[in-house]
Amino acid sequence: MTDRQMIRIRSAALTAAINPFGAELSHLEDSEGRELMTNADPAFWTGRAPILFPVIGVTNGLQIRLDGQSYPMPKHGFARHSLFDVVEASEDRAVFALTDSEQTRANYPFAFRLEIAFAVEGATLAVEARVINTGDVALPASFGFHPAFAWPLPYGEERAAHRITFEADEPDALREIAPDGLIAATTCPSPLDGRELLLRDDLFTDDALVWDHIRSQAVTYGAAQGPVLDIAFPDTPKLGIWTKPGAAYVCVEPWHGIADPEGYDGEFRAKPGVFEVAPGDTKHIRMSVTLVP
């Protein structure tokens, strides 16, 4: 989809462009038109901010198991490869929706409606996911955000000056990702210096950094000098941070869920990180990005 076909919302401080294909935030610019998102260089990764649903990461054998039956499931689920309906589009707000179909039920045999709402107010972009159970049985799911922010940010500081500062102490070891993308049984020590993650390419040689039980509900990303991004995620208990070494982006990924542990062959409903939505209910998962001078 071309930039002209994207839905744009704006305030005096920010302009956001969202692609209905995947309901993917594709651009976030400040008041002077400076891009805060990835350049999507195909030499590294063409994603920008995919929506992860109904799984996060890789499932064992690229399948989920429900009531003794297996269903194929692509990495990070199917929402990021689906065309969402544009439900609302105004100057400062847009809402996108994906409903179940014959195609989705081949992977995920449930009735659902997934809404992604974007709104800008001042220097803040707020995003809310609504996982709505439109069926008559409990809806098991995982959900994650995956925004890729420019590294470096466009304010003149070098990549090496950038850091991610956590809101709270995070003493726990990190989960490791196996070569096949599953969660390994082993852990690794936290790379934080106090509450700071000093960004370096070699941190990501073996894939993402994964906090399985995050205490913080927000982080700050940027250099010590110049504007920074405050990224809040009040509804997600896990966090991934990822890039490919040498790329001009870093992903800050609030997750409600995680990839399958190595060897996991149990029911999807029992998988660590999966939540359930009762018939007729809605699960709300929010994040926001604020540009701070």
C-alpha positions in Angstrom: 0.0 0.0 0.0 1.4 3.4 -1.0 1.9 6.3 1.4 -1.1 8.1 -0.2 -3.4 5.3 0.8 -2.4 5.5 4.5 -4.6 7.1 7.1 -3.0 10.1 8.7 -3.9 11.7 12.0 -2.2 14.7 13.5 -1.8 17.2 16.3 0.4 20.3 16.4 3.3 18.2 17.7 2.9 14.8 15.9 1.7 13.3 12.6 1.1 9.5 12.4 0.4 7.5 9.3 -1.2 4.1 9.7 -1.4 1.4 7.0 -4.8 -0.4 7.0 -2.9 -3.5 5.9 -2.0 -4.9 9.4 -3.2 -1.7 11.1 0.5 -0.9 11.1 1.9 2.4 12.3 4.2 3.3 9.5 5.3 6.8 10.2 5.5 9.0 13.2 6.9 12.5 12.6 7.5 15.5 14.8 6.2 19.0 14.1 9.2 19.6 11.7 8.6 16.4 9.7 11.4 14.5 11.3 10.8 10.7 11.2 10.7 8.9 14.6 10.1 5.4 13.1 12.4 3.0 11.2 13.5 3.6 7.7 12.4 0.0 6.9 15.6 -0.7 5.0 15.0 -4.0 3.2 18.6 -5.0 3.9 17.5 -5.5 7.5 13.8 -5.6 8.0 10.8 -4.0 6.2 8.5 -4.1 9.1 7.5 -0.9 10.9 5.2 -1.7 13.8 3.3 -5.0 13.2 0.4 -6.0 15.4 1.1 -9.5 16.9 -2.1 -11.5 17.2 -3.2 -14.2 18.2 0.3 -15.4 19.0 3.7 -13.7 19.7 6.8 -15.1 18.2 7.1 -18.7 17.1 4.9 -21.7 18.1 6.3 -25.2 18.2 6.1 -26.6 14.7 4.3 -23.4 13.6 1.1 -24.9 15.0 -1.2 -24.3 17.9 -3.1 -27.2 19.6 -6.8 -26.8 20.6 -8.9 -29.7 22.0 -6.5 -32.2 20.6 -6.5 -30.7 17.0 -3.6 -28.8 15.5 -3.9 -25.6 13.5 -1.2 -23.9 11.4 0.0 -20.6 12.9 2.6 -18.2 11.3 5.2 -16.4 13.3 3.5 -13.5 15.2 0.1 -14.6 14.0 -1.9 -13.5 11.1 -3.1 -9.9 12.0 0.0 -8.3 10.6 -0.7 -9.9 7.2 -4.4 -9.0 7.2 -6.3 -6.0 5.7 -8.2 -4.2 8.5 -11.4 -2.2 7.9 -11.2 1.5 8.5 -13.9 2.0 11.1 -13.2 5.7 11.9 -10.9 8.3 10.5 -10.8 11.9 11.7 -8.2 14.6 12.1 -6.7 13.2 15.3 -8.1 9.7 15.6 -8.4 6.5 13.6 -9.8 3.0 14.4 -9.2 -0.2 12.4 -10.9 -3.6 12.8 -10.3 -7.2 11.8 -13.1 -9.8 12.2 -12.9 -13.5 11.9 -13.4 -15.1 8.5 -13.1 -18.4 6.8 -9.4 -17.6 6.3 -8.7 -16.8 9.9 -10.7 -19.7 11.2 -8.4 -22.1 9.3 -5.6 -20.9 11.7 -7.7 -19.9 14.7 -11.2 -21.5 15.1 -12.8 -18.6 17.0 -15.1 -15.7 16.5 -13.5 -12.4 17.3 -13.1 -8.8 16.5 -9.7 -7.1 16.9 -9.9 -3.3 17.0 -6.8 -1.0 17.0 -7.4 2.6 17.9 -4.9 5.4 17.3 -5.2 8.9 18.7 -2.9 11.9 18.9 -3.1 14.6 21.5 -0.4 17.1 21.9 3.0 15.2 21.8 1.4 11.8 22.6 0.3 9.0 20.3 -2.0 6.6 22.2 -2.7 3.2 20.8 -5.4 0.8 22.2 -6.0 -2.7 21.1 -9.4 -4.2 21.9 -9.7 -8.0 21.7 -13.4 -8.7 21.5 -14.9 -12.1 21.9 -17.9 -12.3 19.6 -18.4 -16.0 20.1 -19.9 -18.3 22.7 -16.7 -19.9 24.1 -13.8 -18.4 25.9 -11.3 -16.8 23.5 -7.6 -17.7 24.2 -5.1 -15.3 22.7 -1.8 -13.4 23.0 -1.2 -9.9 21.8 1.8 -7.7 21.3 3.0 -4.3 19.9 6.2 -4.2 17.9 7.0 -0.6 17.0 10.5 0.1 15.5 11.8 3.5 16.4 14.6 5.3 14.6 18.1 4.5 16.0 19.5 7.1 16.1 16.6 9.5 16.7 16.7 12.5 14.2 18.2 15.0 16.7 21.9 14.8 15.9 23.2 12.4 18.5 25.2 9.3 17.6 23.7 5.7 17.8 26.2 4.9 20.6 24.7 7.7 22.8 21.2 6.1 22.8 19.8 4.2 25.8 16.6 2.8 27.1 15.9 3.7 30.7 13.4 1.6 32.7 10.8 3.0 35.1 11.6 0.4 37.8 14.4 -1.9 38.8 14.6 -5.0 36.7 16.8 -7.5 38.5 15.6 -10.7 36.9 17.5 -12.7 34.4 16.3 -12.6 30.8 14.9 -15.4 28.7 17.0 -16.7 25.9 15.7 -17.4 22.4 16.8 -20.7 20.8 18.0 -20.8 17.2 14.5 -21.9 16.0 12.8 -18.9 17.7 11.4 -20.8 20.6 12.1 -19.8 24.2 15.0 -21.7 25.6 15.1 -23.3 29.0 18.2 -21.3 29.9 18.4 -17.7 31.0 21.0 -15.0 30.8 22.0 -12.2 33.2 20.4 -8.8 32.7 22.4 -6.4 30.6 21.1 -3.3 32.5 23.4 -0.9 34.1 21.2 0.2 37.0 18.0 0.9 35.1 19.7 1.7 31.8 20.2 -0.4 28.8 23.1 1.1 26.8 22.3 0.2 23.2 24.9 -1.7 21.3 24.6 -3.9 18.3 26.2 -6.9 20.0 23.4 -7.1 22.5 21.2 -8.5 19.6 23.5 -11.0 18.0 21.3 -13.8 19.3 17.9 -12.2 18.7 15.7 -10.2 21.1 16.2 -9.4 24.7 13.2 -10.8 26.5 11.9 -9.7 30.0 9.5 -12.4 31.0 8.2 -10.6 34.1 8.6 -6.8 33.6 8.1 -4.6 36.6 8.2 -1.3 34.6 5.1 0.0 32.9 7.2 2.5 30.9 10.6 3.2 29.5 12.4 6.2 28.0 14.3 5.9 24.8 16.9 8.4 23.4 20.2 10.1 24.0 21.1 12.0 27.2 21.0 15.2 25.1 18.0 16.2 23.0 14.4 14.9 22.8 13.5 11.4 23.9 10.5 9.1 23.6 8.5 8.1 26.7 6.9 4.7 25.9 4.2 3.5 28.3 2.7 0.0 28.3 0.4 -0.3 31.4 -1.3 -3.6 30.4 1.5 -5.9 29.3 3.6 -8.1 31.7 6.4 -8.9 29.2 8.8 -6.8 27.1 11.0 -7.5 24.1 13.7 -5.2 22.8 15.2 -6.1 19.4 17.1 -5.0 16.4 19.3 -6.5 13.7 22.9 -5.4 14.3 23.7 -2.4 12.1 20.0 -1.5 11.4 18.7 2.1 11.9 15.9 1.1 14.3 15.3 -0.5 17.7 12.0 -2.2 18.6 10.4 -1.7 22.0 7.8 -4.5 22.2 5.2 -4.7 25.0 3.8 -8.2 25.0 0.9 -10.0 26.6 2.3 -13.4 25.7 5.5 -15.0 24.5 6.8 -17.6 22.0 6.4 -21.3 22.8 9.0 -22.8 25.2 11.2 -25.4 23.6 9.4 -28.7 23.3 6.0 -27.3 24.2 3.3 -29.5 22.9 0.4 -28.7 25.2 -2.9 -26.9 24.6 -2.8 -23.3 23.4 -5.0 -22.3 26.3 -2.5 -23.6 28.8 0.5 -22.0 27.2 2.4 -19.4 29.4 1.3 -15.9 28.6 -2.0 -16.7 27.0 -5.1 -14.8 28.3 -8.7 -15.7 27.8 -11.6 -13.4 27.0 -15.1 -14.5 28.1 -17.9 -14.5 25.6 -19.1 -10.9 25.0 -16.2 -9.4 26.9 -13.3 -7.2 25.7 -9.6 -7.2 26.6 -8.0 -3.8 26.4 -4.2 -3.4 25.9 -2.7 0.0 25.6 0.6 1.7 24.8 1.5 5.3 24.2 4.5 7.2 22.8 5.2 10.7 24.0 7.9 13.0 22.4 9.6 14.8 25.3 11.8 17.8 24.4 
